[in-house]
Amino acid sequence: LLFSFKMQALGCGCVGQSVLSRGEQGGPMTVAVGFAMAVTTAVYVSGGISGGHINPAVSFAMCVTGRLKWSKLPMYVLAQFLGAFVGAAAVFAIYYNAFMEYSDGKLEVTGPNATAQIFATYPAPYLSLVNGFADQVIATAFLLLAVFALFDSKNNSVPKGLEPIAIGLLIIVLSCSLGLNSGCAMNPARDLGPRLFTAIAGWGMEVFTAGNNWWWVPIVAPLVGSVLGAMIYIVFIEIHHSDPQPGEENDAHAKYELTNM
């Protein structure tokens, strides 16, 4: 919960600063870097306790591939959603006066003074649901493909302790290359938790109907993409590793510690 809260508060804070200043104190690059560093610092803070779980799509892929017990998935997902919800609430509280000043007290989902996109992703006007679904599947597949590689001791794995930095750099490149269509959520909790908060806090149920009922895409598509990315790595890379030498099994187990505790 702490991990998800920290990521959401700092990440959405970056978006809020950019939007509420009308671009004077931020932009796409600061959002991409800010969200990535929010994840990095959150992993360093709580990775040793919770295993660094932040994304239900990652947890789901870990269960599908046998790296996490299914019995732990509900607890992890609940904590991820609650952390994201509370993180969104913290951003709204911190920037409350800025929100009121930005749109004369109106909390809008669409239009020139829209602020709902600070908390959750919304599709670009040209984006269809099919294209958006494919966008999120592919982005999340890339994410899981790289995550599995980073924690594979038989591959060119990252030195222990530097994994969060590598994940941060991964998120930067994904955001910079695949963020145009809908913001590159890749995380059901990061999207649905704050969306629920905005529905309650004053934006209303339009947060679920906007973008041709877009809300379900950042939930379902990342789950599909996560399994796709994990299976691609296992089938094309992991199963082709040579047999480990004596003592290497323990090293391999340790490399998965961050995501499998």
N, C-alpha and C positions, 0 to 999 in steps of 0.2 A: 504494500500500500504506500509506504514512504517513497519507494522508488518511483512508482507511477505518479504520485503527487508531485514530486520534485521535477520530474520530466515535464509534466503538463503545466505546472506553474511557470517554470522558466521558459519553456517553449512557446506557450501561448502568450506569455509576457512579451516575447520578442515580436510576435505578430501584432499584439495590441499596441506596442510602442510605434510600430511602423504605420498601422492603420490610423490610429488616433492622432498621430502627428501629421497625417496626410503625406507621408513619405519623407518628411523632413528629418526624422530621426530613425530611419531604417528603410529597408527594401527587401527584395527577394534574397539577396545574398546574406544579409544579416539574419533573416529568418532561417535560412538553410543552415548557416553556421551556428546560430543560437540554439536551434532545436538539437543539432548534433552534439553540441557541447553540453546541453542539458542532459541528454542521455548518458554521455560520457561521465559526467560528474555524479549522476545518480547511481551508475553502476559502481563507481568507486566507493560511494557512501554506503550502499546497502547490498552490494554483490556478495559479500562474504556471509551475510545472514540469510538472504532469500534466494541466492543463486543468480541474482540479476534478472529475474523475470519481469518483463514490462509489457509484453505483447502477447495477447491470447493466441495470435496466429503462430508465433514461435512456440509457445507452450503446446499448442495443438499438434504441430509438426513433430515436436519432441515425443509426444505420446504415440503418435502414429508410427514413428520409427523406433520405438522401444527405449528411448532415452529418458523418459519421464513416466512415472506410474500414472495411470488414468485416474486413480483415486485422488491424486493431488490437483488435477486440472480444475475442478470446480472452485477450490479454495484460491488457487492462483488467479483465475479469471475474475472472481468476485473482488479480490484485493486490487487487481488492475483497474477494474471499472470504478470502484470506490475512490481510488487514488486519483484517477483522472477527473472524476466529478468534483472532488474537493479542490483539486488543483485549479480547475476552471473557476470555481467559486472564489478562490483566493485572488485570481487575476481580476475578476470583476470587482471585488472589494477594494483592491489596491488602486484600480483605475476608475472607480465609480464616478468621481467628479469629471474625469476626462470623457467618460461615456455620455454623461449628461450634457456637457458642453459641446460635444461633437455633433449631436443630432437634436439639440434642443429638448432633451429628455426623452426622445423617442428611440426605442430599441427596434431597429429594422433588420429584416432578413435579406431583402433585396433592395436594389436602387443605389443611388450615389452615396447615400449615408448608411449603407448596410454595415453592420458590425458583427453579425452572427458568424461570419467567416473567421473571426479571431479565434473562435473556439473549436469549430468543426469544419470539415471540408465541404465545399459545394462545387458543382461542375461549372466549367466555363459555358457561356451561352451556346456555343456551337456543339457541345459534347452530347452525344447520344448515350443512353444507358448501356447499350452493347459495347460501344467504344470505351466508355468509362469502366465497365466491368473488366474488359480485357486489359486496360491500363493498370488497374490495381492488381490483377492476377500476375501480370508480367513483373511489375515493380516488386511485389512481395516475393515472387520466385527468385529474383535476383538477390533480394535481401537474405533469404534463407540459404541459397546456394553459397553465398559468401560467408555467412555465419558458420555453416557447417565446415567450410574450408578453414576458417580462422581457428577453430577449436579442434582440428584434426591433427594430432601429433605426428601422424605419418606423412602429412603434407608439409608445405612450407608454413607451418604454424607460427603464430605470433608469440614472442617471448612472454612468459608468464608475468602478469602484472600490466602488460601493455595492451591487452585485449580491448578494454574500453575505448582506448584511443583509436584503435583500428576500426571499431564499430562506429565511432563518431565520424571518421573519414568516409566510411562506407555510406552513411546516411547523407553526408554532404554531397557525394557524387550522385546518389539516387535522386535527391531533391533537385539538384541542378540540372539533371538530364531528363527526369520524368515528372517534374512537378507542374508543368504548364496546364495540363488538362483539368486537374482537380486538387492539386496540393500534395499529392503523393502521401496519403495517410499511412497505408500499409499496416494499420494497427486498429482493430475493432474497438478496443477500449479507449484509445486516444481520440476516437471520433464519436462513439455513441455516448460515453460518459459525459463529456462536455455538451453534447447536443441535448441530452436530457436536462442538464442544468439550464441551458438557455431557454428551453421550453417552459421551465418552471419560473425562471427569473424575470420573464417579461417579454421575451421574443415571441412566445406563443407556439402553437402547433404548426405554424408555417415552416418551422425548422425541419419538419418531417415531409412536408408536401413540396417544398421548393426543389427546383431542378428536376421536375417530373418524378417526384417521390424518390429522390436520390439516396436517401438516408441508409437504405439497406445495402447498397453497393459496397461502401467501405467496411461493412461487417462480413458479408459473405465472400466477396472476391479475395480478400487477404487470406482467408482460411483455405480457399482452393489453391491460391498461389503459393502458400507456405508449404503445403504437401507436395506440390509440383516441384518446387525448388529443392526441397529435401530429397525427394526421390531421384531427381536428375543427378544430384551430387553422389548419392549412394550408388546408383546404377553405373554411372560413367566414370566415377573417380574412386570412391571408397572401396568398393569390392575388388578393385584392381591393385590394391596395395599388396606388397609382398608380405609373407607371414612375419610377425614380429619376432625379434630375438628375445631370449630370456630376459625378463626384467622390463621390457618395453610395454607390457600390458598395463602395468601400474602407471607408467607415464601417460599412456593414452587415456586412462581413467581420469587422471588429474587434469588433463586438458579440457575435459567436458564438465569440470566441476562448476564453472561459472553458470552454466545453463541447466545443470542437472542436479543441483543440491536439493 
